């Protein structure tokens, strides 16, 4: 009878250890983070971002959008993010010029705000990040005349 109590206690202890180790490893695989996408218009022209519900950014001003994301725990790298704009058209100066974005071969590898490597990366806190894209007069000059 005494040995049965020890074996039941031993089995319970083993089950408790297994349960704790599984719970600990599960808790570390995914973490909630937030990312602020900051779009700064350093150009001399008004911008309309059609892919973001026709958001207007006046000359020399900015617009930010915060998203909650799930990802691996620990410090995220720039390549862990996907930009909020993958394709679409950016209009300059009331539609005078158009920048039609190409998303590239895979998501987030495109030009301008469609390419994550074109953003400035900043870690704000443990699970908070800021990615900044700057529109400049060079973007306006390289955009096509809208048809």
N, C-alpha and C positions, 0 to 999 in steps of 0.2 A: 504494500500500500504506500509506503514511504517513497519507493522508487517511482511509482506512478505520478505522485505529486511533483517530483523533481523533473520527470520527463515532460509533463504537461507544462510546467513552468518554463522549461527550456524551450519547448516548441513555441510558447507564447512570446518568449524573449526574442527568438529568431524571427518570428513574424513581425514583431514590433520594429526590429532593426531593419528588416527588408522594407516595410512600409515607410519608415522614415527616410531611408535612402532613396526610394522611388519618389517620394514627395519633394525632397530637397532637389533632386536632379530635374524634376518637372518644373519646379518654380524658377529655375534659372535659364530655361531654354528661350523664353520669350519675355520681353519687357515692353511696357508702354512708354512711349516717348512722344515728344511734340516737336514739330518743326515749323519754323516761321519762314515762309518764302517772302522775301522782301524784293520788290521791283522798284528800282530807283530810275527816274527819268532825268538824266543829266543833259538831255538834248534841248534844243530850242523849240521843240515842236510838241504839240499834244499827241498822246498815244491812246489808241483804243485797242484793247486786247480782246479780240473776238472770242478766243477760246475760254476766257474767264468771264463769260456773261457780259461781254462788251464793256468791261471795266475801263474807265477813263483815268489816265494819269496825266495831269497837266505838266507842262514844262517845269523843270526844277522841283518836282515833288515826288512822292512815292506812294506805294500801295503795298500792304502786307496781307498775307493770308496764312492762318495758323491751322495746321492739320495734326490730329492725333494719329499716331502710327504704332503698329506692333512690329517689333523686330528683335534681333538677337540682343541679349543683355551685354552690357559693356559699351565701350566707346564705338559709336558708329562712324564709318568712313563716308566720304562724299559719294562713293560709288554704291553705297547701300540705299541711297535715295533715288526716287523717280520724280522728275519735275512735274508740276501740275499742268504744264503745257507740253503736249507731245506733238501736236500739229495744229495748223490753223493759220489765221492771218492776223498780223499786227498792222494796224492802220496808223499812218502818220499824218498830221496836219489836216484833219477833217477828210481823210480819204484821198488826199493828194498822192500819197505814195503807199505802196503795199509791200509788206515783207511776208511772203508765204513761207511758212516754216516747214522744213523737211525733217521728219522724225528720225531719219537714219535707218540703218538696217535693223536695229533693235531698240526697244523702248529706252528713252533717255540718252541716246547717243547721237542726237541730231544737232542742228545748228541753233545758235542763239539760245533763247530760253527753253528750247526743246532738248538741249543737251546738258546733262547734269554737270559735265566738266567745265561748263561756261559760268558756273556759279562760284561765288566766294563762300567758303565753308567756315563756320564759326560754331564752336561748342559753347553754349551759354551756361549750362549747368550739367549735372550728371545725365539727365535724360531729356535735355532741351537743346535744340540746335537752331541756327539761323543760316539760311542759304540766300545769298544776295545776287541778283542779276541787275546789271547797269545798262540802261539804254543810253546810247551816245549819238552825237551828230553823225558819226561814221555809219551807224546803222541806218539812219535816215538817208544818207548819201548813197548807200549801196542798195537801198530798197528800189523796187520797180515802180514806175508810174502806173497807177491803178487804171484798169480798162473798164 
